[in-house]
């Protein structure tokens, strides 16, 4: 008898927004439908049912002993770094004999960047058809915002990757809570940088109170600045790319293959404008300030510069 594959446990933030919580539950059900070979369950850390513990109990009742937990979150903030691992270790005490591996957050994966690009195209409509049109567009990517600087930096990383090779005038960053700049300040910044047309793009998976707030703040700012064209784009949503990415994170967690940031590495993934780099062998390269003499190992060109480091 073959051992069944480890179950997939999806961990969500939780939201006070019923539609947002339902979007998460729907997404978990859809994953289960797509992967009938896998027990799949999902729960929240806070604010909405079902709690994560209930999802674990449901899997245990179905005879599951091993599972991989994947945080359904774009960035690794306090929830992904602390709350979920804490909740999982509680469940391990509650259900002796279970074991789990823990996957990593979803963003900024290239497949999500292509969904974000699609959302921008939808918001621009006919006005965003040509590369020339894009060069007039400044994007304001709005993240959740965190007290964790690393989590906020991840949103900047997503913004930079969205900008690379896609031809927008720029991609700026703002946050809806806990971090600066807020949405109105972010829009002010875009204007100071010379933005003519701005698309506000929520860096959120599903609808909810925070993405709604982003839209309201955008509309409020736009009403006060009639001279600037501002549009709002939609959240990522339960796209096929997102379903596939969760499975990729599941497989990774099982293999223990939690890599560095290889998702956005130009040598692994075809990123717009850098497609020729995929699969290139990585050679050590010597900088012009390497004198080629100091360790006896460098061969080839001697540039005659003295090394700037003390030996």
Backbone as CSV, one residue per row, in Angstrom:
resi,resn,N_x,N_y,N_z,CA_x,CA_y,CA_z,C_x,C_y,C_z
1,UNK,0.848,-1.198,0.000,0.000,0.000,0.000,0.882,1.247,0.000
2,UNK,0.601,2.157,-0.958,1.444,3.367,-1.024,0.989,4.357,0.041
3,UNK,1.942,5.069,0.591,1.551,6.101,1.551,0.920,7.254,0.792
4,UNK,-0.186,7.782,1.309,-0.831,8.910,0.619,0.093,10.123,0.656
5,UNK,-0.044,11.010,-0.348,0.814,12.204,-0.328,0.435,13.083,0.864
6,UNK,1.380,13.859,1.389,1.044,14.760,2.487,-0.076,15.714,2.070
7,UNK,-0.911,16.051,3.037,-2.026,16.963,2.764,-1.503,18.379,2.547
8,UNK,-2.359,19.201,1.964,-2.038,20.615,1.760,-2.902,21.447,2.700
9,UNK,-2.256,22.202,3.565,-2.956,23.095,4.487,-2.669,24.534,4.065
10,UNK,-3.721,25.282,3.764,-3.561,26.673,3.335,-3.832,27.586,4.528
11,UNK,-2.885,28.461,4.816,-3.042,29.384,5.945,-3.295,30.796,5.431
12,UNK,-4.414,31.389,5.849,-4.757,32.749,5.420,-4.668,33.741,6.564
13,UNK,-4.630,35.021,6.201,-4.581,36.103,7.197,-5.846,36.169,8.031
14,UNK,-6.969,36.093,7.333,-8.247,36.416,7.965,-8.621,37.850,7.653
15,UNK,-9.927,38.103,7.555,-10.406,39.438,7.194,-11.786,39.628,7.807
16,UNK,-12.121,40.877,8.104,-13.484,41.158,8.599,-14.468,41.250,7.436
17,UNK,-13.951,41.139,6.225,-14.802,41.280,5.040,-15.344,39.911,4.634
18,UNK,-16.660,39.759,4.655,-17.259,38.443,4.364,-16.909,37.958,2.960
19,UNK,-16.926,38.897,2.004,-16.626,38.508,0.614,-15.178,38.032,0.506
20,UNK,-14.274,38.697,1.235,-12.866,38.308,1.208,-12.655,36.935,1.821
21,UNK,-13.332,36.676,2.953,-13.207,35.372,3.613,-13.794,34.280,2.719
22,UNK,-14.888,34.596,2.061,-15.532,33.621,1.168,-14.636,33.347,-0.048
23,UNK,-13.945,34.390,-0.533,-13.028,34.217,-1.670,-11.923,33.223,-1.294
24,UNK,-11.413,33.331,-0.072,-10.391,32.400,0.408,-10.952,30.976,0.479
25,UNK,-12.131,30.829,1.076,-12.723,29.477,1.228,-13.000,28.857,-0.142
26,UNK,-13.478,29.683,-1.071,-13.712,29.233,-2.452,-12.432,28.738,-3.094
27,UNK,-11.369,29.512,-2.869,-10.069,29.186,-3.456,-9.589,27.835,-2.937
28,UNK,-9.753,27.603,-1.634,-9.341,26.326,-1.027,-10.166,25.183,-1.624
29,UNK,-11.479,25.422,-1.785,-12.340,24.378,-2.388,-11.897,24.071,-3.819
30,UNK,-11.561,25.126,-4.560,-11.134,24.948,-5.955,-9.831,24.153,-6.033
31,UNK,-8.902,24.430,-5.114,-7.654,23.653,-5.060,-7.964,22.176,-4.818
32,UNK,-8.903,21.919,-3.904,-9.312,20.541,-3.610,-9.911,19.859,-4.836
33,UNK,-10.732,20.618,-5.584,-11.347,20.054,-6.800,-10.289,19.723,-7.844
34,UNK,-9.303,20.608,-7.971,-8.252,20.391,-8.973,-7.311,19.259,-8.611
35,UNK,-7.226,18.952,-7.329,-6.272,17.928,-6.868,-6.969,16.892,-5.998
36,UNK,-7.828,16.087,-6.659,-8.604,15.109,-5.889,-7.714,14.088,-5.168
37,UNK,-6.470,13.969,-5.618,-5.556,13.001,-4.991,-5.042,13.490,-3.638
38,UNK,-5.285,14.779,-3.334,-4.722,15.394,-2.130,-5.813,15.787,-1.151
39,UNK,-5.618,15.493,0.147,-6.497,16.167,1.111,-6.079,17.639,1.207
40,UNK,-7.044,18.558,1.031,-6.750,19.987,1.075,-7.684,20.645,2.097
41,UNK,-7.130,21.485,2.953,-7.966,22.249,3.882,-7.325,23.611,4.082
42,UNK,-8.123,24.566,4.529,-7.581,25.903,4.750,-8.220,26.570,5.945
43,UNK,-7.462,27.428,6.610,-8.004,28.166,7.746,-7.265,29.471,7.942
44,UNK,-7.813,30.284,8.864,-7.290,31.632,9.095,-6.580,31.745,10.439
45,UNK,-5.652,32.691,10.495,-4.962,33.034,11.738,-5.886,33.808,12.669
46,UNK,-6.702,34.702,12.099,-7.547,35.561,12.934,-8.725,36.072,12.116
47,UNK,-9.672,36.672,12.797,-10.753,37.478,12.231,-11.868,36.723,11.503
48,UNK,-11.584,35.601,10.866,-12.682,34.950,10.146,-12.583,33.439,10.263
49,UNK,-13.747,32.764,10.182,-13.743,31.301,10.254,-13.401,30.707,8.895
50,UNK,-12.906,29.467,8.840,-12.545,28.624,9.987,-11.138,28.957,10.493
51,UNK,-10.894,28.803,11.819,-9.529,28.986,12.297,-8.620,27.871,11.790
52,UNK,-7.331,28.160,11.735,-6.352,27.195,11.235,-6.442,25.855,11.984
53,UNK,-6.645,25.941,13.304,-6.729,24.722,14.119,-7.840,23.792,13.661
54,UNK,-8.952,24.390,13.223,-10.088,23.594,12.753,-9.725,22.863,11.455
55,UNK,-8.977,23.560,10.596,-8.553,22.950,9.331,-7.622,21.761,9.599
56,UNK,-6.722,21.934,10.590,-5.817,20.833,10.950,-6.624,19.656,11.503
57,UNK,-7.575,19.956,12.399,-8.408,18.901,12.997,-9.169,18.135,11.909
58,UNK,-9.656,18.889,10.909,-10.397,18.265,9.800,-9.491,17.286,9.037
59,UNK,-8.244,17.698,8.797,-7.297,16.818,8.094,-6.973,15.580,8.940
60,UNK,-6.779,15.795,10.249,-6.451,14.669,11.143,-7.609,13.660,11.162
61,UNK,-8.842,14.172,11.191,-10.019,13.286,11.149,-10.048,12.466,9.865
62,UNK,-9.497,13.043,8.804,-9.467,12.308,7.523,-8.271,11.367,7.463
63,UNK,-7.575,11.208,8.585,-6.480,10.244,8.639,-5.124,10.799,8.239
64,UNK,-5.049,12.123,8.072,-3.789,12.724,7.644,-2.792,12.736,8.807
65,UNK,-1.570,12.361,8.507,-0.504,12.431,9.516,0.568,13.444,9.113
66,UNK,0.734,13.635,7.811,1.765,14.565,7.331,1.118,15.605,6.441
67,UNK,1.525,16.833,6.624,1.014,17.847,5.705,2.048,18.942,5.471
68,UNK,1.823,19.679,4.381,2.645,20.846,4.081,1.736,22.063,4.208
69,UNK,2.189,23.037,4.976,1.411,24.269,5.159,1.966,25.350,4.248
70,UNK,1.079,25.967,3.471,1.494,27.055,2.574,0.760,28.327,2.986
71,UNK,1.500,29.394,3.311,0.816,30.644,3.668,0.268,31.312,2.414
72,UNK,-1.035,31.575,2.401,-1.637,32.243,1.247,-1.447,33.749,1.448
73,UNK,-0.193,34.168,1.344,0.183,35.549,1.617,1.260,35.963,0.632
74,UNK,1.219,37.222,0.259,2.181,37.709,-0.727,3.542,37.977,-0.113
75,UNK,3.541,38.467,1.135,4.824,38.784,1.764,4.931,38.116,3.121
76,UNK,6.156,37.917,3.535,6.424,37.276,4.812,6.534,38.340,5.899
77,UNK,5.414,38.638,6.557,5.438,39.580,7.673,5.250,38.778,8.961
78,UNK,4.768,39.433,10.007,4.613,38.766,11.297,3.774,37.498,11.227
79,UNK,2.736,37.513,10.364,1.871,36.330,10.278,2.630,35.113,9.781
80,UNK,3.298,35.313,8.647,3.985,34.170,8.029,5.208,33.755,8.848
81,UNK,5.866,34.761,9.489,7.106,34.445,10.204,6.845,33.909,11.601
82,UNK,5.766,34.402,12.242,5.557,34.066,13.646,4.259,33.343,13.926
83,UNK,3.131,33.950,13.508,1.823,33.434,13.932,1.519,32.055,13.387
84,UNK,1.834,31.829,12.116,1.502,30.514,11.546,2.386,29.425,12.162
85,UNK,3.718,29.632,12.217,4.536,28.601,12.879,4.087,28.333,14.317
86,UNK,3.697,29.394,15.045,3.239,29.208,16.422,1.956,28.376,16.446
87,UNK,1.035,28.702,15.543,-0.232,27.956,15.481,0.028,26.496,15.125
88,UNK,0.962,26.263,14.215,1.255,24.885,13.805,1.889,24.090,14.943
89,UNK,2.779,24.748,15.715,3.396,23.976,16.799,2.362,23.672,17.889
90,UNK,1.387,24.564,18.087,0.263,24.259,19.005,-0.499,23.034,18.529
91,UNK,-0.760,22.989,17.217,-1.522,21.856,16.677,-0.752,20.550,16.832
92,UNK,0.563,20.629,16.729,1.401,19.432,16.873,1.271,18.872,18.293
93,UNK,1.183,19.788,19.279,0.976,19.330,20.659,-0.417,18.731,20.821
94,UNK,-1.390,19.335,20.158,-2.785,18.895,20.264,-3.001,17.540,19.579
95,UNK,-2.252,17.301,18.503,-2.423,16.052,17.734,-1.077,15.356,17.651
96,UNK,-0.692,14.630,18.692,0.612,13.967,18.645,0.670,13.037,17.434
97,UNK,1.849,12.936,16.842,1.966,12.031,15.693,1.831,12.720,14.347
98,UNK,1.423,14.012,14.340,1.397,14.682,13.035,2.749,15.342,12.792
99,UNK,3.102,15.465,11.510,4.319,16.202,11.169,3.999,17.098,9.977
100,UNK,4.713,18.191,9.884,4.412,19.115,8.787,5.688,19.814,8.334
101,UNK,5.650,20.284,7.101,6.686,21.192,6.626,5.976,22.491,6.292
102,UNK,6.732,23.565,6.266,6.135,24.878,6.124,6.683,25.545,4.878
103,UNK,5.788,25.927,3.972,6.201,26.561,2.722,6.434,28.044,2.905
104,UNK,6.783,28.697,1.802,7.064,30.124,1.936,5.999,30.954,1.234
105,UNK,5.946,32.247,1.560,4.934,33.115,0.946,5.046,33.144,-0.578
106,UNK,4.031,33.728,-1.213,3.854,33.546,-2.646,4.653,34.522,-3.501
107,UNK,4.778,35.760,-3.030,5.343,36.777,-3.905,6.837,36.928,-3.739
108,UNK,7.499,37.670,-4.614,6.972,38.198,-5.885,7.297,37.244,-7.036
109,UNK,6.465,36.253,-7.246,6.717,35.243,-8.265,6.364,35.788,-9.655
110,UNK,7.151,35.432,-10.681,6.881,35.964,-12.033,5.451,35.733,-12.515
111,UNK,4.835,34.604,-12.144,3.470,34.374,-12.627,2.500,35.365,-11.982
112,UNK,2.780,35.793,-10.743,1.923,36.813,-10.123,2.178,38.173,-10.750
113,UNK,3.434,38.430,-11.117,3.733,39.696,-11.791,2.980,39.768,-13.119
114,UNK,2.841,38.637,-13.788,2.100,38.705,-15.057,0.605,38.916,-14.821
115,UNK,0.066,38.424,-13.693,-1.332,38.745,-13.363,-1.461,40.244,-13.053
116,UNK,-0.504,40.787,-12.303,-0.537,42.229,-11.999,-0.491,43.049,-13.290
117,UNK,0.341,42.614,-14.217,0.440,43.307,-15.514,-0.906,43.274,-16.241
118,UNK,-1.574,42.124,-16.161,-2.898,41.978,-16.775,-3.897,42.942,-16.120
119,UNK,-3.826,43.061,-14.795,-4.740,43.967,-14.079,-4.504,45.418,-14.519
120,UNK,-3.238,45.758,-14.749,-2.923,47.112,-15.225,-3.495,47.327,-16.622
121,UNK,-3.320,46.330,-17.493,-3.856,46.439,-18.852,-5.375,46.606,-18.833
122,UNK,-6.040,45.839,-17.936,-7.503,45.956,-17.831,-7.903,47.358,-17.376
123,UNK,-7.156,47.894,-16.397,-7.499,49.225,-15.871,-7.278,50.302,-16.930
124,UNK,-6.256,50.109,-17.766,-5.952,51.102,-18.796,-6.872,50.968,-20.004
125,UNK,-7.369,49.746,-20.232,-8.235,49.516,-21.387,-7.514,49.865,-22.671
126,UNK,-8.234,50.504,-23.589,-7.655,50.842,-24.891,-6.503,51.833,-24.729
127,UNK,-6.483,52.536,-23.584,-5.461,53.570,-23.374,-4.086,52.990,-23.067
128,UNK,-3.994,51.671,-22.918,-2.698,51.100,-22.575,-2.167,50.136,-23.601
129,UNK,-2.592,50.317,-24.843,-2.291,49.306,-25.860,-0.817,49.261,-26.295
130,UNK,-0.225,50.435,-26.529,1.107,50.429,-27.149,2.199,50.704,-26.123
131,UNK,3.438,50.340,-26.463,4.561,50.666,-25.567,4.619,52.164,-25.277
132,UNK,4.253,52.969,-26.287,4.234,54.423,-26.103,3.253,54.808,-24.999
133,UNK,2.078,54.144,-24.981,1.086,54.425,-23.936,1.656,54.089,-22.569
134,UNK,2.318,52.944,-22.483,2.856,52.519,-21.189,3.877,53.491,-20.645
135,UNK,4.622,54.110,-21.548,5.684,55.009,-21.089,5.111,56.260,-20.430
136,UNK,3.796,56.491,-20.569,3.128,57.608,-19.884,2.521,57.193,-18.552
137,UNK,2.584,55.901,-18.244,1.848,55.387,-17.080,2.781,55.181,-15.891
138,UNK,2.426,55.802,-14.764,3.116,55.519,-13.514,2.202,54.627,-12.686
139,UNK,2.763,53.559,-12.166,1.982,52.614,-11.372,2.281,52.874,-9.898
140,UNK,1.233,52.884,-9.073,1.426,52.936,-7.624,0.985,51.582,-7.062
141,UNK,1.969,50.767,-6.708,1.678,49.442,-6.146,1.436,49.617,-4.644
142,UNK,0.269,49.207,-4.170,-0.073,49.447,-2.763,-0.130,48.136,-1.992
143,UNK,0.777,48.000,-1.047,0.828,46.809,-0.206,0.022,46.985,1.062
144,UNK,-0.122,45.896,1.805,-0.852,45.903,3.057,-0.180,46.833,4.069
145,UNK,1.142,46.738,4.153,1.880,47.532,5.140,2.058,46.739,6.417
146,UNK,3.229,46.864,7.018,3.577,46.047,8.169,4.516,46.826,9.082
147,UNK,4.627,46.378,10.323,5.655,46.941,11.201,6.987,46.242,10.953
148,UNK,6.995,45.250,10.070,8.205,44.495,9.744,8.857,45.118,8.504
149,UNK,10.041,45.740,8.666,10.652,46.431,7.517,10.923,45.494,6.348
150,UNK,11.265,44.242,6.648,11.558,43.271,5.600,10.313,43.003,4.754
151,UNK,9.154,42.926,5.409,7.901,42.712,4.668,7.631,43.895,3.738
152,UNK,7.862,45.104,4.236,7.645,46.282,3.390,8.634,46.305,2.224
153,UNK,9.860,45.869,2.496,10.872,45.814,1.438,10.465,44.835,0.341
154,UNK,9.762,43.758,0.714,9.288,42.789,-0.288,8.326,43.437,-1.289
155,UNK,7.518,44.396,-0.808,6.601,45.090,-1.718,7.407,45.947,-2.691
156,UNK,8.469,46.575,-2.179,9.353,47.344,-3.075,9.998,46.426,-4.109
157,UNK,10.351,45.229,-3.683,10.956,44.280,-4.613,9.957,43.913,-5.721
158,UNK,8.719,43.665,-5.334,7.682,43.349,-6.330,7.519,44.521,-7.300
159,UNK,7.539,45.740,-6.761,7.372,46.934,-7.603,8.501,47.032,-8.617
160,UNK,9.708,46.784,-8.146,10.866,46.872,-9.041,10.786,45.805,-10.134
161,UNK,10.398,44.601,-9.756,10.300,43.521,-10.743,9.182,43.786,-11.749
162,UNK,8.125,44.449,-11.299,7.024,44.791,-12.201,7.473,45.862,-13.204
163,UNK,8.342,46.747,-12.746,8.838,47.822,-13.604,9.820,47.293,-14.642
164,UNK,10.700,46.373,-14.242,11.770,45.887,-15.122,11.219,45.326,-16.432
165,UNK,11.623,45.930,-17.527,11.338,45.346,-18.844,9.911,45.507,-19.335
166,UNK,9.052,46.213,-18.570,7.659,46.316,-19.027,7.300,47.698,-19.583
167,UNK,8.205,48.650,-19.435,8.013,49.918,-20.141,7.153,50.965,-19.463
168,UNK,6.757,50.768,-18.202,6.018,51.832,-17.511,6.972,52.982,-17.180
169,UNK,6.406,54.180,-16.990,7.241,55.331,-16.619,7.916,55.070,-15.278
170,UNK,7.216,54.372,-14.413,7.790,54.032,-13.109,6.787,53.239,-12.310
171,UNK,7.276,52.545,-11.300,6.383,51.847,-10.371,6.771,52.297,-8.968
172,UNK,5.903,53.063,-8.349,6.116,53.563,-6.993,5.385,52.656,-6.007
173,UNK,5.690,52.831,-4.727,5.135,51.952,-3.703,4.454,52.766,-2.611
174,UNK,3.321,52.268,-2.125,2.659,52.869,-0.962,2.049,51.734,-0.151
175,UNK,1.524,52.079,1.019,0.964,51.061,1.923,-0.357,51.561,2.491
176,UNK,-1.253,50.620,2.731,-2.572,51.020,3.209,-2.611,51.144,4.730
177,UNK,-1.682,50.498,5.425,-1.652,50.667,6.883,-0.246,50.428,7.416
178,UNK,0.023,50.954,8.595,1.230,50.653,9.386,2.571,51.106,8.797
179,UNK,2.593,51.579,7.568,3.871,51.959,6.963,3.653,53.147,6.023
180,UNK,4.687,53.954,5.895,4.630,55.107,4.993,5.314,54.742,3.678
181,UNK,4.961,55.410,2.569,3.915,56.423,2.484,2.518,55.790,2.375
182,UNK,1.503,56.511,2.854,0.135,56.025,2.657,-0.297,56.338,1.219
183,UNK,-1.519,55.953,0.881,-1.954,56.073,-0.525,-1.930,57.524,-1.019
184,UNK,-2.529,58.484,-0.280,-2.474,59.869,-0.777,-1.035,60.389,-0.920
185,UNK,-0.180,60.068,0.051,1.226,60.511,-0.055,1.911,59.844,-1.236
186,UNK,1.591,58.585,-1.474,2.161,57.873,-2.618,1.751,58.525,-3.930
187,UNK,0.484,58.927,-4.009,-0.008,59.603,-5.214,0.672,60.963,-5.370
188,UNK,0.839,61.687,-4.255,1.566,62.971,-4.303,2.980,62.765,-4.847
189,UNK,3.635,61.720,-4.373,4.999,61.416,-4.837,5.027,61.184,-6.338
190,UNK,4.057,60.408,-6.831,3.996,60.146,-8.284,3.921,61.454,-9.057
191,UNK,3.085,62.380,-8.576,2.924,63.660,-9.263,4.225,64.460,-9.215
192,UNK,4.889,64.459,-8.044,6.158,65.185,-7.943,7.206,64.606,-8.883
193,UNK,7.064,63.322,-9.197,7.995,62.689,-10.152,7.571,62.935,-11.596
194,UNK,6.506,63.701,-11.783,6.103,64.062,-13.137,5.045,63.154,-13.747
195,UNK,4.347,62.360,-12.923,3.350,61.420,-13.469,2.197,62.160,-14.135
196,UNK,1.831,61.694,-15.330,0.674,62.245,-16.049,-0.549,61.360,-15.815
197,UNK,-0.308,60.061,-15.892,-1.409,59.102,-15.705,-0.938,58.094,-14.677
198,UNK,-1.807,57.815,-13.721,-1.433,56.911,-12.631,-2.442,55.771,-12.552
199,UNK,-1.929,54.562,-12.407,-2.811,53.436,-12.083,-2.433,52.935,-10.696
200,UNK,-3.409,52.901,-9.811,-3.190,52.385,-8.461,-3.509,50.890,-8.481
201,UNK,-2.496,50.110,-8.116,-2.575,48.652,-8.241,-2.466,48.021,-6.849
202,UNK,-3.562,47.423,-6.346,-3.490,46.834,-5.005,-2.701,45.525,-5.023
203,UNK,-1.712,45.430,-4.134,-0.913,44.197,-4.027,-1.578,43.304,-2.989
204,UNK,-2.737,42.767,-3.404,-3.560,41.928,-2.534,-4.079,40.754,-3.334
205,UNK,-4.259,39.625,-2.660,-4.752,38.440,-3.358,-6.241,38.537,-3.654
206,UNK,-7.029,38.897,-2.617,-8.478,38.865,-2.751,-9.088,40.175,-2.280
207,UNK,-10.340,40.339,-2.638,-11.089,41.493,-2.188,-11.150,41.525,-0.651
208,UNK,-11.362,42.718,-0.083,-11.397,42.820,1.379,-11.460,44.264,1.821
209,UNK,-11.441,44.465,3.130,-11.561,45.816,3.680,-10.395,46.698,3.247
210,UNK,-9.174,46.143,3.273,-8.008,46.971,2.922,-7.973,47.343,1.443
211,UNK,-8.164,46.389,0.522,-8.226,46.796,-0.897,-9.352,47.801,-1.165
212,UNK,-10.504,47.657,-0.466,-11.593,48.636,-0.622,-11.127,50.014,-0.179
213,UNK,-10.356,50.029,0.922,-9.852,51.303,1.448,-8.892,51.943,0.438
214,UNK,-8.072,51.118,-0.205,-7.155,51.639,-1.233,-7.956,52.356,-2.320
215,UNK,-9.033,51.706,-2.760,-9.852,52.279,-3.830,-10.525,53.584,-3.382
216,UNK,-11.063,53.571,-2.146,-11.725,54.781,-1.629,-10.733,55.936,-1.514
217,UNK,-9.549,55.646,-0.984,-8.547,56.710,-0.823,-8.093,57.232,-2.187
218,UNK,-7.989,56.323,-3.160,-7.610,56.719,-4.518,-8.669,57.638,-5.111
219,UNK,-9.936,57.258,-4.944,-11.027,58.075,-5.500,-11.078,59.442,-4.824
220,UNK,-10.854,59.462,-3.503,-10.837,60.731,-2.767,-9.728,61.656,-3.266
221,UNK,-8.551,61.064,-3.453,-7.413,61.863,-3.931,-7.679,62.362,-5.359
222,UNK,-8.213,61.487,-6.202,-8.467,61.846,-7.610,-9.467,62.994,-7.699
223,UNK,-10.490,62.972,-6.833,-11.504,64.041,-6.837,-10.862,65.387,-6.516
224,UNK,-9.841,65.368,-5.647,-9.166,66.618,-5.266,-8.095,67.030,-6.275
225,UNK,-7.770,66.148,-7.231,-6.731,66.447,-8.236,-7.264,66.143,-9.635
226,UNK,-8.267,66.921,-10.076,-8.899,66.609,-11.369,-7.931,66.694,-12.553
227,UNK,-6.807,67.378,-12.347,-5.862,67.542,-13.474,-5.036,66.280,-13.734
228,UNK,-5.078,65.310,-12.808,-4.301,64.081,-12.990,-5.248,62.928,-13.310
229,UNK,-4.906,62.134,-14.313,-5.736,60.971,-14.629,-5.332,59.804,-13.719
230,UNK,-6.281,59.313,-12.936,-5.997,58.225,-11.991,-6.999,57.095,-12.201
231,UNK,-6.496,55.881,-12.273,-7.381,54.721,-12.384,-7.038,53.710,-11.298
232,UNK,-8.035,52.904,-10.957,-7.817,51.834,-9.974,-7.848,50.489,-10.671
233,UNK,-6.868,49.636,-10.352,-6.843,48.273,-10.892,-7.416,47.310,-9.850
234,UNK,-7.726,46.114,-10.289,-8.297,45.100,-9.394,-7.222,44.300,-8.666
235,UNK,-7.659,43.600,-7.609,-6.767,42.682,-6.883,-6.408,41.490,-7.787
236,UNK,-5.459,40.688,-7.333,-4.986,39.544,-8.120,-6.114,38.541,-8.382
237,UNK,-6.807,38.109,-7.325,-7.938,37.197,-7.500,-7.518,35.750,-7.709
238,UNK,-8.512,34.842,-7.727,-8.238,33.396,-7.757,-7.867,32.901,-9.149
239,UNK,-6.826,33.476,-9.708,-6.441,33.151,-11.081,-5.769,31.776,-11.159
240,UNK,-5.770,31.155,-12.354,-5.070,29.868,-12.521,-3.609,29.961,-12.085
241,UNK,-2.970,31.115,-12.363,-1.567,31.287,-11.954,-1.405,31.137,-10.446
242,UNK,-2.383,31.646,-9.696,-2.303,31.582,-8.236,-2.501,30.145,-7.756
243,UNK,-3.444,29.444,-8.372,-3.665,28.028,-8.030,-2.401,27.205,-8.310
244,UNK,-1.781,27.462,-9.459,-0.552,26.727,-9.804,0.587,27.061,-8.856
245,UNK,0.670,28.335,-8.478,1.765,28.768,-7.612,1.657,28.134,-6.224
246,UNK,0.447,28.018,-5.698,0.275,27.368,-4.392,0.778,25.931,-4.468
247,UNK,0.496,25.254,-5.584,0.984,23.877,-5.724,2.508,23.836,-5.839
248,UNK,3.073,24.852,-6.483,4.534,24.920,-6.579,5.149,25.084,-5.179
249,UNK,4.523,25.924,-4.363,5.010,26.124,-2.994,4.839,24.839,-2.164
250,UNK,3.758,24.112,-2.425,3.524,22.833,-1.736,4.634,21.836,-2.079
251,UNK,4.918,21.703,-3.376,5.963,20.763,-3.819,7.323,21.137,-3.228
252,UNK,7.602,22.429,-3.230,8.858,22.939,-2.685,9.001,22.584,-1.213
253,UNK,7.905,22.780,-0.469,7.928,22.519,0.974,8.193,21.028,1.219
254,UNK,7.605,20.178,0.394,7.804,18.726,0.558,9.236,18.325,0.259
255,UNK,9.803,18.943,-0.786,11.165,18.577,-1.162,12.188,19.226,-0.239
256,UNK,11.705,20.142,0.620,12.633,20.880,1.466,13.461,21.831,0.628
257,UNK,12.903,22.192,-0.542,13.655,23.000,-1.496,13.295,24.467,-1.313
258,UNK,13.506,25.002,-0.111,13.145,26.398,0.116,14.325,27.273,-0.274
259,UNK,14.287,27.709,-1.513,15.477,28.351,-2.067,15.549,29.815,-1.717
260,UNK,16.701,30.380,-2.045,16.828,31.832,-2.007,15.915,32.392,-3.094
261,UNK,16.089,33.661,-3.444,15.103,34.264,-4.341,15.269,33.833,-5.792
262,UNK,15.187,32.526,-6.019,15.369,32.042,-7.392,14.147,32.316,-8.269
263,UNK,12.994,32.621,-7.644,11.806,32.890,-8.457,12.045,34.024,-9.424
264,UNK,12.792,35.034,-8.968,12.949,36.213,-9.811,14.380,36.328,-10.309
265,UNK,15.053,35.203,-10.428,16.437,35.193,-10.896,16.457,35.143,-12.416
266,UNK,17.156,36.095,-13.031,17.159,36.161,-14.505,17.802,34.931,-15.138
267,UNK,18.577,34.175,-14.356,19.224,33.000,-14.939,18.312,31.776,-14.917
268,UNK,17.182,31.880,-14.194,16.252,30.747,-14.113,14.938,31.000,-14.825
269,UNK,14.488,32.251,-14.795,13.140,32.578,-15.256,13.276,33.640,-16.344
270,UNK,12.483,33.505,-17.409,12.522,34.530,-18.454,11.782,35.766,-17.964
271,UNK,12.519,36.792,-17.552,11.892,38.047,-17.159,11.909,38.975,-18.373
272,UNK,10.891,39.826,-18.514,10.793,40.664,-19.713,12.073,41.456,-19.959
273,UNK,12.626,41.307,-21.159,13.831,42.050,-21.515,15.120,41.328,-21.158
274,UNK,15.021,40.240,-20.386,16.234,39.531,-19.968,16.190,38.058,-20.386
275,UNK,15.306,37.747,-21.353,15.079,36.343,-21.703,16.351,35.608,-22.103
276,UNK,17.318,36.356,-22.672,18.537,35.701,-23.170,19.428,35.177,-22.045
277,UNK,19.155,35.580,-20.806,20.033,35.152,-19.717,19.673,33.780,-19.149
278,UNK,18.471,33.280,-19.456,18.030,32.028,-18.842,18.992,30.898,-19.171
279,UNK,19.398,30.173,-18.131,20.262,29.013,-18.338,21.708,29.350,-18.608
280,UNK,22.071,30.631,-18.556,23.464,30.981,-18.797,24.337,30.425,-17.678
281,UNK,25.453,29.810,-18.040,26.340,29.330,-16.985,26.889,30.525,-16.222
282,UNK,27.020,30.368,-14.924,27.526,31.476,-14.113,29.032,31.354,-13.975
283,UNK,29.749,32.327,-14.518,31.207,32.321,-14.458,31.662,33.291,-13.388
284,UNK,32.725,32.960,-12.674,33.279,33.999,-11.807,33.806,35.111,-12.711
285,UNK,33.594,36.344,-12.317,34.134,37.403,-13.169,34.980,38.323,-12.311
286,UNK,35.979,38.894,-12.952,36.926,39.708,-12.218,36.679,41.156,-12.557
287,UNK,36.692,41.986,-11.556,36.454,43.408,-11.753,37.752,44.084,-12.160
288,UNK,37.638,45.213,-12.825,38.849,45.928,-13.236,39.772,46.251,-12.058
289,UNK,39.227,46.294,-10.823,40.128,46.597,-9.716,40.798,45.342,-9.144
290,UNK,40.517,44.169,-9.741,41.271,42.971,-9.338,42.623,43.021,-10.049
291,UNK,43.717,42.989,-9.306,45.002,43.105,-10.000,45.502,41.762,-10.511
292,UNK,44.808,40.676,-10.122,45.186,39.377,-10.662,46.395,38.767,-9.990
293,UNK,46.971,39.457,-9.013,48.211,38.942,-8.433,48.078,38.497,-6.992
294,UNK,47.092,39.079,-6.258,47.192,38.977,-4.816,46.996,37.584,-4.249
295,UNK,46.342,36.672,-4.999,46.181,35.347,-4.379,46.733,34.226,-5.242
296,UNK,47.317,34.593,-6.378,47.927,33.569,-7.214,46.932,32.731,-7.995
297,UNK,45.607,32.971,-7.827,44.637,32.115,-8.525,44.048,32.755,-9.763
298,UNK,44.149,34.052,-9.884,43.501,34.688,-11.032,44.396,34.561,-12.261
299,UNK,43.774,34.183,-13.352,44.506,34.112,-14.621,43.854,35.064,-15.592
300,UNK,44.456,35.233,-16.715,43.809,36.063,-17.725,44.310,37.487,-17.648
301,UNK,43.354,38.433,-17.853,43.765,39.818,-18.034,44.284,40.427,-16.741
302,UNK,45.392,41.131,-16.875,45.888,41.904,-15.739,45.656,43.353,-16.109
303,UNK,44.841,44.008,-15.303,44.481,45.369,-15.677,45.468,46.387,-15.142
304,UNK,46.394,45.930,-14.312,47.382,46.878,-13.828,46.864,47.794,-12.731
305,UNK,45.564,47.587,-12.284,45.073,48.408,-11.178,45.519,47.776,-9.882
306,UNK,45.791,48.591,-8.897,46.058,47.996,-7.585,44.748,47.711,-6.919
307,UNK,44.728,46.629,-6.166,43.489,46.240,-5.485,43.183,47.230,-4.382
308,UNK,41.917,47.588,-4.243,41.590,48.628,-3.277,41.493,48.083,-1.850
309,UNK,41.438,46.748,-1.700,41.302,46.194,-0.357,42.663,45.925,0.236
310,UNK,42.772,46.049,1.532,44.011,45.713,2.208,44.189,44.192,2.217
311,UNK,45.376,43.731,2.046,45.616,42.277,2.076,46.427,41.926,3.282
